[in-house]
Amino acid sequence: SCYGQTLSVSTYVGETLFCIFLAVFGLVLESSGLVLFAYVIGNVQTSLQSITVTREDEWRLHQRDAEEWMRRRQLPNELRERVRRFMQFKWHATGGVHEEAVLKFLPEDLRRDIKRHLCLELVRQVPFFSQMDDQLLDTICARLVSSLCTKGTYIVREGDPVTEMLFIIRGELESSTTDRLTGLFTSITLKAGDFCGEELLGWAPVPKPTARLPSATRTVKAVTEVEAFSLKPEDLKFVAMQFSSLNSKKLQHSLRFYSHKWRTWGARLIQAASRRYRRRKMAKGLRSGDSNGEDDRPRKKNL
């Protein structure tokens, strides 16, 4: 310590004791500062650990409540396992943080900027939306909510009402359909940057749509754990009401071009035409073979 170092000590006992007191007082202050600093650091570490422990305890509490509820409702083991998988996946994906609850208490402009950062590039990867202006894209981003799906989850089944559009962040979905007339099965894999539920894009811009949601033209199933953003029909309808550009013929043409539904119909038409061509070619070959066979047979001589 530097306390008392500049003093000139005499042989007087009082001055000597005073210098000793200053030195000891300085050491006490310095030691107290170190102790206080260590105390503050310890409290910070304890607080961080308590937050982590609290979240883990909260997750365990939810897990215990879910187990008790499933036991009371006598759910079969298969359903119980699906519930456990989803809870485990949600914990790993979010860390116990409720994203929408956090955003809810932020100012509107800050929420908009955060959603723009998280969602804009993903929305722009959808060709149908890439032609829209930034104001419309901001409106869409503001209404996207996080969605999680475990492996084996059916997003929608063919013929059921479409209740959302999904924009994939991570994971893979299988989109498939079976032609009722020919029995032809077609399937494609949707990955990060792809979307499903495009049937709503043709439903939302209608000035006076019916309350009935459009039916799914394909069955969509998660083949891995999937993280995505979801856009509900009422939110897409709101966007359509605010921006009349959704009704433009150019965007409707873009919808048809990029829609999996229209692509499937196009593929079916091509496949049907190819089958008809092969049948005609085969029939023509058979007729040609019969004609050649008749020419090669020996003619009977007249007696």
C-alpha positions in Angstrom: 0.0 0.0 0.0 1.1 3.6 -0.6 -0.6 5.0 2.5 1.9 6.8 4.8 5.0 6.3 2.5 5.6 10.0 2.1 5.8 10.7 5.9 9.1 11.3 7.6 9.0 9.3 10.8 10.7 10.7 13.9 11.6 9.0 17.1 8.4 10.3 18.7 6.2 7.3 19.6 2.9 9.0 18.6 4.1 9.7 15.1 5.3 6.1 14.7 2.0 4.7 15.9 0.2 7.0 13.5 2.2 5.8 10.5 1.6 2.2 11.5 -2.1 3.0 11.7 -2.1 4.5 8.2 -0.3 1.5 6.7 -2.7 -1.0 8.4 -5.7 1.1 7.3 -4.5 1.1 3.7 -4.0 -2.7 3.7 -7.5 -3.1 5.1 -9.0 -0.9 2.4 -7.2 -2.8 -0.3 -8.2 -6.2 1.1 -11.8 -5.0 1.4 -11.8 -3.9 -2.3 -10.5 -7.3 -3.4 -13.1 -9.1 -1.2 -15.9 -6.8 -2.5 -14.8 -7.5 -6.1 -14.7 -11.2 -5.5 -18.1 -11.0 -3.8 -19.7 -9.2 -6.9 -18.2 -11.7 -9.3 -19.5 -14.5 -7.2 -22.9 -13.1 -7.1 -23.0 -12.6 -10.9 -21.9 -16.2 -11.5 -24.5 -17.4 -9.0 -27.2 -15.4 -10.7 -26.3 -16.8 -14.1 -26.3 -20.3 -12.7 -29.6 -19.8 -11.0 -31.2 -18.6 -14.3 -29.9 -21.7 -16.0 -31.1 -23.9 -13.2 -34.5 -22.2 -13.1 -35.0 -22.8 -16.8 -34.0 -26.4 -16.5 -36.3 -26.8 -13.5 -39.1 -25.2 -15.4 -38.6 -27.6 -18.3 -38.5 -30.6 -15.9 -41.7 -29.3 -14.3 -43.4 -29.1 -17.7 -42.2 -32.5 -18.5 -43.5 -33.9 -15.2 -46.9 -32.2 -15.8 -47.1 -33.7 -19.3 -46.3 -37.2 -18.0 -48.9 -36.9 -15.4 -51.5 -35.6 -17.9 -50.7 -38.4 -20.4 -51.0 -41.0 -17.6 -54.3 -39.6 -16.4 -55.7 -39.5 -20.0 -54.4 -43.0 -20.6 -52.7 -42.1 -23.8 -51.1 -45.0 -25.7 -47.3 -45.4 -25.7 -46.9 -44.3 -29.3 -48.6 -40.9 -28.6 -46.7 -40.5 -25.3 -43.4 -41.0 -27.2 -44.4 -38.4 -29.8 -45.1 -35.9 -27.0 -41.8 -36.6 -25.3 -39.9 -36.2 -28.6 -41.6 -32.9 -29.3 -40.8 -31.5 -25.8 -37.2 -32.6 -26.1 -36.8 -31.0 -29.6 -38.5 -27.8 -28.5 -36.1 -27.5 -25.5 -33.0 -28.0 -27.7 -34.3 -25.6 -30.4 -35.3 -22.7 -28.1 -33.3 -23.3 -24.9 -36.4 -22.7 -22.9 -36.8 -19.1 -24.3 -40.3 -18.2 -25.5 -39.4 -16.1 -28.5 -42.8 -14.6 -29.2 -43.2 -13.6 -25.5 -39.8 -11.8 -25.7 -40.7 -9.9 -28.9 -44.2 -9.0 -27.5 -42.7 -6.5 -25.0 -40.4 -4.8 -27.4 -41.3 -1.5 -29.2 -43.0 -2.0 -32.5 -40.1 -0.6 -34.6 -37.6 -2.8 -32.8 -39.9 -5.9 -33.4 -40.1 -5.0 -37.0 -36.4 -4.7 -37.4 -35.8 -8.0 -35.6 -38.4 -9.9 -37.7 -36.9 -8.3 -40.8 -33.5 -9.6 -39.9 -34.8 -13.1 -39.1 -37.3 -13.6 -41.9 -36.7 -11.3 -44.9 -34.1 -13.3 -46.7 -36.1 -16.5 -46.2 -39.3 -14.8 -47.6 -37.4 -13.5 -50.5 -36.4 -17.0 -51.5 -40.0 -17.7 -52.3 -40.3 -16.7 -56.0 -43.9 -15.5 -55.5 -42.8 -13.0 -52.8 -39.5 -12.0 -54.4 -41.3 -9.6 -56.8 -43.0 -7.6 -54.0 -41.8 -4.4 -52.6 -40.1 -4.1 -49.2 -43.2 -2.6 -47.5 -45.2 -5.7 -48.3 -42.4 -8.0 -47.3 -42.1 -6.2 -43.9 -45.8 -6.7 -43.4 -45.4 -10.4 -44.1 -42.4 -10.8 -41.9 -44.1 -9.1 -39.0 -46.8 -11.8 -39.0 -44.6 -14.9 -39.2 -44.3 -17.0 -36.1 -41.9 -19.8 -35.2 -43.1 -23.4 -35.8 -41.4 -26.6 -34.8 -42.2 -30.1 -36.2 -40.7 -33.5 -35.1 -39.9 -36.3 -37.5 -43.1 -38.1 -38.7 -45.4 -35.1 -38.1 -48.0 -34.6 -40.8 -48.2 -30.9 -41.7 -51.3 -31.4 -43.8 -52.9 -34.4 -45.6 -54.2 -34.3 -49.2 -57.8 -33.1 -49.2 -57.7 -31.5 -45.7 -58.1 -27.7 -45.3 -54.8 -25.8 -45.6 -54.3 -23.9 -42.3 -50.9 -22.3 -42.8 -48.0 -21.6 -45.1 -44.6 -22.9 -43.8 -41.3 -21.4 -44.7 -38.6 -23.9 -43.9 -35.5 -22.8 -42.0 -33.9 -26.2 -41.2 -34.9 -29.8 -41.9 -36.8 -31.6 -44.7 -40.4 -32.2 -45.6 -41.8 -34.7 -48.0 -44.6 -33.4 -50.3 -46.4 -36.2 -52.1 -49.6 -36.9 -54.0 -51.3 -39.9 -55.7 -53.4 -39.5 -58.9 -56.8 -41.0 -58.3 -57.3 -42.0 -61.9 -53.9 -43.5 -62.8 -52.6 -44.3 -59.3 -49.4 -42.5 -60.1 -47.5 -41.5 -57.0 -45.2 -38.4 -57.1 -43.0 -37.1 -54.3 -40.6 -34.2 -53.8 -38.4 -33.1 -50.9 -38.7 -29.6 -49.5 -35.6 -28.2 -47.8 -34.4 -25.0 -46.2 -35.7 -22.0 -48.3 -38.7 -24.0 -49.7 -42.3 -23.5 -48.6 -45.6 -25.3 -48.6 -49.2 -24.3 -48.3 -49.2 -22.3 -51.5 -52.9 -23.1 -52.0 -53.5 -20.1 -49.7 -51.8 -17.7 -52.2 -54.6 -18.3 -54.7 -57.3 -18.0 -51.9 -56.3 -14.9 -50.1 -56.4 -12.3 -53.0 -60.1 -13.1 -53.9 -62.1 -10.0 -53.0 -64.9 -11.9 -51.3 -63.5 -15.4 -50.4 -65.7 -18.0 -48.8 -65.0 -18.9 -45.2 -64.0 -22.3 -46.4 -60.2 -22.7 -46.6 -58.7 -24.3 -49.7 -58.1 -28.1 -49.7 -54.5 -29.4 -49.8 -53.5 -30.8 -53.1 -50.6 -32.7 -51.5 -49.7 -34.5 -48.3 -46.8 -32.9 -46.5 -44.9 -34.8 -43.8 -41.7 -34.0 -41.8 -38.9 -36.5 -42.6 -36.6 -34.8 -40.1 -36.9 -32.3 -37.2 -38.0 -29.1 -38.9 -37.7 -25.4 -37.8 -39.9 -23.1 -39.8 -41.9 -19.8 -39.9 -45.6 -20.1 -40.2 -48.1 -17.7 -41.8 -51.7 -18.1 -41.0 -54.6 -17.7 -43.5 -56.0 -14.6 -41.7 -52.6 -12.9 -41.7 -52.2 -13.6 -45.5 -55.7 -12.3 -46.0 -54.8 -9.1 -44.2 -51.7 -8.6 -46.4 -53.9 -9.2 -49.5 -56.4 -6.6 -48.3 -53.7 -4.0 -47.7 -51.8 -4.5 -50.9 -53.8 -4.8 -54.1 -50.7 -5.8 -56.1 -51.4 -9.4 -54.9 -54.3 -9.4 -57.5 -52.0 -8.6 -60.4 -52.0 -11.1 -63.3 -48.2 -11.1 -63.2 -48.2 -12.5 -59.6 -51.0 -14.9 -60.4 -48.9 -16.2 -63.3 -45.9 -16.5 -61.0 -48.0 -18.4 -58.5 -48.9 -21.0 -61.1 -45.3 -21.2 -62.4 -43.8 -21.9 -59.0 -46.6 -23.8 -57.3 -46.0 -27.5 -56.6 -49.7 -28.1 -57.5 -49.3 -26.7 -61.0 -45.9 -28.4 -61.4 -47.5 -31.7 -60.4 -50.4 -31.2 -62.9 -47.8 -30.3 -65.6 -45.8 -33.4 -64.8 -48.9 -35.6 -65.0 -49.9 -34.1 -68.4 -46.4 -34.8 -69.7 -46.4 -38.4 -68.3 -49.9 -39.0 -69.7 -48.8 -37.8 -73.1 -45.7 -39.9 -73.0 -47.8 -43.0 -72.1 -50.2 -42.3 -75.0 -47.3 -41.9 -77.4 -45.7 -45.2 -76.3 -49.1 -47.0 -76.7 -49.6 -45.6 -80.2 -46.0 -46.5 -81.1 -46.5 -50.0 -79.8 -49.9 -50.4 -81.6 -48.3 -49.2 -84.8 -45.5 -51.7 -84.4 -47.9 -54.5 -83.9 -50.0 -53.6 -86.9 -46.8 -53.4 -89.0 -45.7 -56.8 -87.8 -49.1 -58.4 -88.6 -49.0 -56.8 -92.1 -45.5 -58.2 -92.7 -46.6 -61.7 -91.5 -49.4 -61.8 -93.9 -47.1 -60.9 -96.8 -44.6 -63.7 -95.9 -47.2 -66.5 -95.7 -47.2 -68.7 -98.9 -50.1 -68.3 -101.2 -52.2 -71.3 -102.1 -52.0 -72.4 -105.7 -55.2 -72.8 -107.6 -55.8 -76.3 -108.8 
